[in-house]
Amino acid sequence: MELILASTSKYRQELLSRLAYKFTAQAPLIDEDKEKDPSLSPKALAEKLAYLKAASLAGPGRVVIGGDQLVAFEGKILGKAHTPENAVRQLLSMQGKTHELITAICVFDGEKAIPYTDITRMHMKTLSQAQVERYVQLDMPTDCAGSYKIEKHGIMLFDKIESQDFTAIQGLPLIELSKILENLNL
């Protein structure tokens, strides 16, 4: 049985390697931007994208893991900042408030889909602009939804995190994923 991670994300590859399975990483065969439906809730969109990513590489003799992660804040989805200035803006807008980090995975065993979604509530400290700018300089989190890297210095931005699985914050809920893979006899 071939194990495939439908992702080119170095973060997800690093996480999956913690489970000590031999796997290959491949880019999913979907145009993610075309699949983003603004009528869907953030949770439904993350689940749809995880499903489509895994389904795009599914087939006999393959177990395929697809994943998607979104930051839901005040009814909107916050994407990747792409620039340090946008990262500072995003972080300042969230300071002193709670947002949800939605991490959806879908595992395809041949043609059978096994979905799972983790929702982590993140409460950010009240921060000054100087603190936020200093943080952005430290981690350059422009490639992360929500503009923080919790596994690095981003932990200092928060005063409370409510999570079932800390690894979900980084991109793959390893506790649940390991159960799914064990149930598939991998």
C-alpha positions as CSV (number, residue, x, y, z in Angstrom):
1,M,0.0,0.0,0.0
2,E,1.4,3.4,-1.1
3,L,1.0,6.3,1.3
4,I,0.8,9.7,-0.4
5,L,0.5,13.2,1.2
6,A,-1.4,15.4,-1.3
7,S,0.6,18.4,-0.4
8,T,3.8,20.3,-1.2
9,S,3.8,22.0,2.2
10,K,7.1,21.5,4.0
11,Y,5.2,21.9,7.3
12,R,2.8,19.0,6.6
13,Q,5.6,16.8,5.3
14,E,7.6,17.5,8.5
15,L,4.6,16.6,10.6
16,L,3.7,13.4,8.8
17,S,7.3,12.2,9.1
18,R,6.8,12.2,12.9
19,L,4.5,9.2,12.5
20,A,7.4,7.2,11.0
21,Y,5.5,6.1,7.9
22,K,7.2,5.9,4.5
23,F,5.3,8.3,2.3
24,T,5.7,10.4,-0.8
25,A,4.5,14.0,-1.2
26,Q,2.7,15.1,-4.4
27,A,1.0,18.2,-5.4
28,P,-2.8,17.7,-5.5
29,L,-4.3,17.8,-9.0
30,I,-6.8,20.6,-8.3
31,D,-6.9,24.4,-8.9
32,E,-7.5,25.4,-5.3
33,D,-8.4,29.0,-6.2
34,K,-11.2,27.8,-8.5
35,E,-12.6,25.6,-5.8
36,K,-12.9,28.3,-3.2
37,D,-16.6,28.9,-2.9
38,P,-17.4,32.1,-0.9
39,S,-20.9,30.8,-0.1
40,L,-19.4,28.0,2.1
41,S,-18.6,28.4,5.8
42,P,-14.9,28.4,6.7
43,K,-15.3,24.8,8.1
44,A,-17.2,23.6,5.0
45,L,-14.6,25.1,2.7
46,A,-11.6,23.6,4.5
47,E,-13.4,20.2,4.4
48,K,-14.2,20.5,0.7
49,L,-10.6,21.5,-0.2
50,A,-9.1,18.6,2.0
51,Y,-11.5,16.2,0.2
52,L,-10.7,17.4,-3.3
53,K,-6.9,17.4,-2.7
54,A,-7.0,13.8,-1.5
55,A,-9.5,12.7,-4.2
56,S,-7.4,14.1,-6.9
57,L,-4.7,11.5,-6.2
58,A,-6.8,8.6,-5.0
59,G,-6.8,5.2,-6.6
60,P,-6.3,1.5,-6.0
61,G,-3.4,0.6,-3.8
62,R,-3.0,4.1,-2.4
63,V,-3.8,5.8,0.8
64,V,-3.9,9.5,0.2
65,I,-4.0,12.3,2.8
66,G,-5.3,15.7,1.8
67,G,-5.5,18.6,4.2
68,D,-6.5,22.2,4.4
69,Q,-6.2,24.9,7.1
70,L,-8.1,28.2,7.4
71,V,-8.2,30.9,9.9
72,A,-11.8,32.1,10.7
73,F,-12.0,35.5,12.3
74,E,-15.1,37.6,12.8
75,G,-17.0,35.6,10.1
76,K,-14.2,36.0,7.5
77,I,-11.4,33.7,6.3
78,L,-7.9,35.1,6.8
79,G,-5.5,33.8,4.2
80,K,-1.7,34.1,3.9
81,A,-0.4,37.6,4.3
82,H,2.3,37.3,1.5
83,T,4.0,40.5,2.8
84,P,5.3,41.7,6.2
85,E,3.0,44.7,6.1
86,N,-0.1,42.6,5.6
87,A,1.1,40.2,8.3
88,V,1.3,43.2,10.8
89,R,-2.2,44.3,9.7
90,Q,-3.7,40.8,10.2
91,L,-2.1,40.4,13.6
92,L,-3.1,43.8,14.9
93,S,-6.7,43.1,13.8
94,M,-6.8,39.9,15.9
95,Q,-5.0,41.2,19.0
96,G,-7.0,40.8,22.2
97,K,-9.6,38.6,20.4
98,T,-10.3,34.9,19.7
99,H,-10.2,33.3,16.3
100,E,-10.6,29.7,15.1
101,L,-8.0,27.7,13.3
102,I,-9.8,25.1,11.2
103,T,-7.7,22.1,10.1
104,A,-9.5,19.6,7.9
105,I,-8.0,16.3,6.6
106,C,-9.4,13.7,4.4
107,V,-7.8,10.3,4.0
108,F,-8.7,8.2,0.9
109,D,-8.2,4.5,1.1
110,G,-8.7,3.5,-2.5
111,E,-12.1,5.1,-3.1
112,K,-13.3,5.4,0.5
113,A,-13.0,8.9,2.1
114,I,-12.4,9.3,5.8
115,P,-12.8,13.0,6.9
116,Y,-11.8,14.7,10.1
117,T,-11.8,18.3,11.2
118,D,-10.1,19.9,14.2
119,I,-11.1,23.4,15.4
120,T,-8.7,25.1,17.7
121,R,-9.7,28.4,19.5
122,M,-6.8,30.8,19.7
123,H,-6.9,33.8,22.0
124,M,-4.4,36.5,21.1
125,K,-2.8,38.8,23.7
126,T,-3.3,42.5,23.4
127,L,-0.1,43.7,21.7
128,S,1.5,46.9,20.7
129,Q,2.3,47.6,17.1
130,A,6.0,47.5,18.0
131,Q,5.6,44.0,19.5
132,V,3.7,42.8,16.4
133,E,6.4,44.3,14.1
134,R,9.1,42.6,16.1
135,Y,7.4,39.3,15.9
136,V,6.9,39.5,12.1
137,Q,10.6,40.3,11.7
138,L,11.5,37.3,13.8
139,D,9.4,34.6,12.0
140,M,8.5,36.2,8.7
141,P,5.1,34.4,8.8
142,T,3.9,35.6,5.5
143,D,3.3,32.1,4.2
144,C,1.0,31.1,7.1
145,A,-2.7,31.5,7.4
146,G,-3.2,34.1,10.2
147,S,0.4,35.4,10.0
148,Y,1.9,33.4,12.8
149,K,4.1,30.3,13.3
150,I,3.0,28.8,16.5
151,E,5.9,26.3,16.4
152,K,8.4,29.1,16.4
153,H,8.1,32.5,18.2
154,G,4.4,32.8,17.5
155,I,3.5,31.2,20.8
156,M,4.4,34.5,22.5
157,L,1.4,36.1,20.8
158,F,-1.2,34.1,22.6
159,D,-2.5,33.9,26.2
160,K,-4.9,30.9,25.6
161,I,-5.2,28.1,23.2
162,E,-8.0,25.6,23.3
163,S,-7.1,22.5,21.3
164,Q,-7.7,18.8,21.1
165,D,-4.4,18.2,19.2
166,F,-1.6,20.8,19.2
167,T,-0.2,19.4,15.9
168,A,-3.4,20.4,14.1
169,I,-2.3,24.0,14.7
170,Q,0.8,23.3,12.6
171,G,-1.2,21.7,9.7
172,L,-2.0,18.0,10.4
173,P,-3.9,16.6,13.4
174,L,-1.5,13.8,14.1
175,I,-3.4,12.2,17.0
176,E,-6.5,11.5,14.8
177,L,-4.4,10.8,11.7
178,S,-2.4,8.1,13.4
179,K,-5.7,6.5,14.5
180,I,-7.0,6.6,11.0
181,L,-3.8,5.1,9.5
182,E,-3.7,2.4,12.2
183,N,-7.3,1.4,11.5
184,L,-6.3,1.1,7.8
185,N,-3.6,-1.4,9.0
186,L,-0.7,0.7,7.7
